[in-house]
């Protein structure tokens, strides 16, 4: 996968991550704590302003 946040493929991945988070009943804060990142990190990923770091 290309590293662009603008590709539809990447956006689908981010959308699925957000759906999985809400289906699990987790807030952005919950996920951020588990990732040891600020809540804004999760928010920016979900708004396609930042790439997922892996």
KAWO-V102600 format. One record per run of one state. SS is the DSSP state (H for helix, E for strand, C for the rest). FROM is the first residue (numbers start at 0). LEN is the number of residues. If there is no record, write none. Layout:
ss=[SS | SS]
from=[FROM | FROM]
len=[LEN | LEN]
This chain:
ss=[C | H | C | H | C | H | C]
from=[0 | 7 | 23 | 27 | 35 | 38 | 46]
len=[7 | 16 | 4 | 8 | 3 | 8 | 8]
